[in-house]
C-alpha cells in the first residue's frame, strides 16, 4: 500500500478519495444525524455503511506524505483549502487545547465542542455522529472512546441498518482515565474522575470518583483529596 501511495501525486489522491466517497461532503450529509429517532443508512442524505469514513490524523510532520494525503482528504470532505487546524475541524474549540495524535473521529470532529485547556491523550476516538461537549480543563486519557451513535437491540432493525444518535456532555475539570468508554446520551458532571477502563452507561454526577463496568459512583471528591494526591502521598501546598 505504501508503494502505491508513493507513486501518486496529491491530485491523484484527491480524485481517488473523492470517487470513493461518491462525491459526498460532510455538510451535505451531517444534519440528519442529529435527529432523536432511529434512521437507516440508505435514507437520502446519509452515507451507506460502506462509505462511512474515519479521519485518522496519524502524522503531522511538515512535508510528509501522510500529511499531504490527509490534507487532500480534508479538502474533499469540507471544501476548506488551507491546512486544517483544530479550529477548522471542530464545531467549537477554546484556547490552548491539545490533542495527541492519532485522533479518530467519524466526522473529523465536526460535531465536537471543546472548552478551553482541554487535553486529549493518544488514540482518542470520537464517534461524533451527533454532538459531543467537553468542558474547560478536562483531560481525556489514552484510548478514550466517546460514542454518540448506537443501534437498536431488535435484530430486524439492525438488519435494515438502523441507527440512533444521542449527544454526550462531559463537564469542566473532569479526568477520564485510560480506556474509558462513554456511551450515547451520557452526561458527566463537573470535577468528576472516571477510573481507567470504565464503561459509562448512565449519567455521573459532579464531584465524584466513579469506576467500573458499568461505571458506578465510588465516592465523592472530598477532604481526603485535599490531603493526599496519590495513596499515602501528601500534597505539599507550600510548593503550589
C-alpha positions as CSV (number, residue, x, y, z in Angstrom):
1,X,0.0,0.0,0.0
2,X,2.8,2.4,0.9
3,X,4.5,1.8,-2.5
4,X,1.3,2.7,-4.3
5,X,0.8,5.9,-2.4
6,X,4.3,7.0,-3.1
7,X,3.6,6.8,-6.8
8,X,0.5,9.0,-6.6
9,X,0.6,12.8,-6.5
10,X,-1.8,14.7,-4.4
11,X,-4.3,15.4,-7.2
12,X,-4.4,11.6,-7.8
13,X,-5.2,11.1,-4.1
14,X,-7.9,13.7,-4.2
15,X,-9.5,12.1,-7.3
16,X,-9.3,8.6,-5.8
17,X,-10.7,9.6,-2.5
18,X,-13.5,11.7,-4.0
19,X,-14.5,8.8,-6.2
20,X,-14.6,6.5,-3.2
21,X,-16.8,8.9,-1.3
22,X,-19.2,9.2,-4.2
23,X,-18.9,13.0,-4.1
24,X,-20.5,13.3,-0.7
25,X,-19.4,16.2,1.6
26,X,-19.8,16.4,5.3
27,X,-22.0,19.5,5.3
28,X,-24.4,17.7,2.9
29,X,-24.9,14.6,5.0
30,X,-24.4,15.5,8.6
31,X,-27.7,17.2,9.5
32,X,-30.0,14.2,9.5
33,X,-27.7,12.5,12.1
34,X,-28.8,14.9,14.8
35,X,-32.4,13.7,14.9
36,X,-33.5,11.9,18.1
37,X,-35.1,8.9,16.4
38,X,-33.6,6.0,14.5
39,X,-32.8,6.2,10.9
40,X,-31.5,4.0,8.2
41,X,-28.1,4.3,6.4
42,X,-29.7,4.3,3.0
43,X,-32.0,7.3,3.6
44,X,-31.4,10.3,1.5
45,X,-28.5,12.4,2.8
46,X,-27.0,9.5,4.9
47,X,-23.9,7.6,3.7
48,X,-24.2,3.9,3.5
49,X,-22.2,1.9,5.9
50,X,-19.6,1.1,3.3
51,X,-19.0,4.8,2.8
52,X,-18.6,5.9,6.4
53,X,-15.2,7.4,6.7
54,X,-12.9,7.6,9.7
55,X,-10.5,10.5,9.6
56,X,-7.2,9.4,11.2
57,X,-4.6,12.1,11.9
58,X,-1.6,9.9,12.3
59,X,1.2,12.1,11.4
60,X,1.8,15.8,11.3
61,X,5.5,16.3,10.3
62,X,5.8,19.0,7.7
63,X,6.2,17.8,4.2
64,X,5.4,14.2,5.0
65,X,3.3,12.1,2.6
66,X,0.8,11.3,5.4
67,X,0.2,15.0,6.0
68,X,-0.3,15.6,2.3
69,X,-2.8,12.8,1.8
70,X,-4.6,13.8,5.0
71,X,-4.8,17.4,3.7
72,X,-6.2,16.2,0.4
73,X,-8.9,14.1,2.2
74,X,-9.8,17.0,4.4
75,X,-10.2,19.4,1.5
76,X,-12.5,16.9,-0.3
77,X,-14.7,16.4,2.8
78,X,-15.1,20.0,3.9
79,X,-14.1,22.3,1.0
80,X,-11.5,24.0,3.2
81,X,-8.5,24.9,1.0
82,X,-5.9,25.8,3.7
83,X,-4.1,23.5,6.0
84,X,-6.6,22.2,8.5
85,X,-6.3,23.2,12.2
86,X,-8.4,22.2,15.2
87,X,-10.5,25.3,14.7
88,X,-11.3,24.2,11.2
89,X,-12.1,20.7,12.2
90,X,-14.1,21.1,15.4
91,X,-17.5,22.6,15.9
92,X,-16.0,24.7,18.7
93,X,-12.6,24.7,20.4
94,X,-11.4,27.0,23.2
95,X,-7.9,28.3,23.8
96,X,-4.9,26.1,24.5
97,X,-6.5,22.8,23.7
98,X,-4.1,20.0,22.7
99,X,-4.7,16.6,21.2
100,X,-2.0,13.9,20.9
101,X,-2.2,12.1,17.5
102,X,-3.6,9.9,16.3
103,X,-7.2,11.2,16.7
104,X,-10.1,9.2,15.3
105,X,-13.4,10.8,14.5
106,X,-16.3,9.7,12.3
107,X,-16.9,13.3,11.1
108,X,-13.4,14.7,11.6
109,X,-14.6,16.5,14.8
110,X,-17.3,18.5,13.1
111,X,-19.7,17.8,16.0
112,X,-17.1,18.0,18.8
113,X,-17.3,21.1,21.1
114,X,-14.2,21.7,23.3
115,X,-14.0,24.3,26.0
116,X,-10.6,25.8,26.9
117,X,-7.5,24.0,28.1
118,X,-8.8,20.5,27.1
119,X,-6.2,17.8,26.8
120,X,-6.7,14.5,24.9
121,X,-4.1,11.9,25.0
122,X,-3.1,9.4,22.3
123,X,-5.7,7.5,20.3
124,X,-8.9,9.2,21.4
125,X,-11.9,8.2,19.4
126,X,-15.0,10.5,18.9
127,X,-18.0,8.7,17.3
128,X,-19.4,12.2,16.6
129,X,-22.5,11.3,14.7
130,X,-24.1,14.0,16.8
131,X,-22.7,16.5,19.3
132,X,-20.0,15.8,21.9
133,X,-19.4,18.6,24.5
134,X,-16.2,18.6,26.6
135,X,-15.8,21.3,29.3
136,X,-12.9,23.5,30.3
137,X,-9.7,21.9,31.7
138,X,-11.0,18.4,31.1
139,X,-8.4,15.6,30.5
140,X,-9.0,12.6,28.3
141,X,-6.6,9.7,28.8
142,X,-5.2,7.5,26.0
143,X,-7.7,5.2,24.1
144,X,-10.8,7.0,25.5
145,X,-13.9,6.4,23.3
146,X,-16.8,8.9,23.3
147,X,-19.7,7.4,21.3
148,X,-22.9,9.2,20.3
149,X,-24.2,6.5,17.9
150,X,-26.0,3.3,18.7
151,X,-28.1,0.6,17.1
152,X,-31.4,-0.9,18.1
153,X,-31.4,-4.2,20.1
154,X,-34.1,-5.7,17.8
155,X,-32.2,-7.7,15.1
156,X,-34.7,-6.8,12.4
157,X,-34.0,-3.1,12.8
158,X,-30.2,-3.6,12.8
159,X,-30.5,-5.7,9.6
160,X,-32.0,-2.6,8.0
161,X,-29.0,-0.6,9.1
162,X,-31.0,1.5,11.6
163,X,-29.1,3.8,14.0
164,X,-29.8,6.5,16.6
165,X,-27.6,9.3,18.0
166,X,-27.7,10.9,21.4
167,X,-25.4,13.8,22.4
168,X,-22.7,13.3,25.2
169,X,-21.9,16.1,27.7
170,X,-18.7,16.0,29.8
171,X,-18.3,18.7,32.3
172,X,-15.5,21.0,33.2
173,X,-12.3,19.9,35.0
174,X,-13.1,16.2,34.6
175,X,-10.5,13.4,34.2
176,X,-11.3,10.3,32.1
177,X,-8.7,7.7,32.7
178,X,-7.1,5.5,30.0
179,X,-9.5,3.3,28.1
180,X,-12.8,4.9,29.3
181,X,-15.8,4.4,27.1
182,X,-18.6,6.8,27.3
183,X,-21.9,5.6,25.7
184,X,-24.6,7.7,23.9
185,X,-26.7,10.2,25.8
186,X,-24.4,10.2,28.9
187,X,-23.8,13.3,31.0
188,X,-20.7,13.5,33.3
189,X,-20.8,16.4,35.8
190,X,-18.1,18.9,36.6
191,X,-14.9,17.9,38.6
192,X,-15.6,14.2,38.4
193,X,-13.0,11.4,37.8
194,X,-13.8,8.3,35.8
195,X,-11.4,5.4,36.5
196,X,-9.4,3.7,33.8
197,X,-11.3,1.1,31.8
198,X,-14.7,2.2,32.9
199,X,-17.8,1.9,30.7
200,X,-20.1,4.8,31.4
201,X,-23.6,3.8,30.5
202,X,-25.5,6.3,32.8
203,X,-25.2,9.8,34.0
204,X,-22.5,10.6,36.6
205,X,-23.0,13.5,39.0
206,X,-20.5,16.3,39.7
207,X,-17.6,15.9,42.1
208,X,-17.3,12.2,42.4
209,X,-14.9,9.3,41.6
210,X,-16.7,6.7,39.5
211,X,-15.3,3.4,38.2
212,X,-16.3,0.1,36.7
213,X,-18.3,-1.7,34.0
214,X,-20.9,-0.4,34.2
215,X,-19.5,2.7,35.8
216,X,-20.8,3.5,39.3
217,X,-20.0,6.2,41.8
218,X,-17.3,5.0,44.2
219,X,-17.1,8.1,46.5
220,X,-17.3,11.9,46.5
221,X,-14.3,14.1,46.0
222,X,-13.6,15.5,49.5
223,X,-11.2,16.4,52.2
224,X,-9.2,13.3,51.8
225,X,-8.3,14.5,48.3
226,X,-7.1,17.8,49.7
227,X,-4.5,16.0,51.8
228,X,-3.4,13.1,49.5
229,X,-2.8,13.2,45.8
230,X,-2.0,9.5,45.4
231,X,-2.5,6.8,48.1
232,X,-0.4,7.9,51.1
233,X,1.5,10.7,49.3
234,X,0.6,14.1,50.7
235,X,0.1,17.3,48.8
236,X,2.7,19.9,49.7
237,X,0.6,23.0,49.4
238,X,3.7,25.1,50.1
239,X,5.1,24.2,46.7
240,X,2.0,25.1,44.8
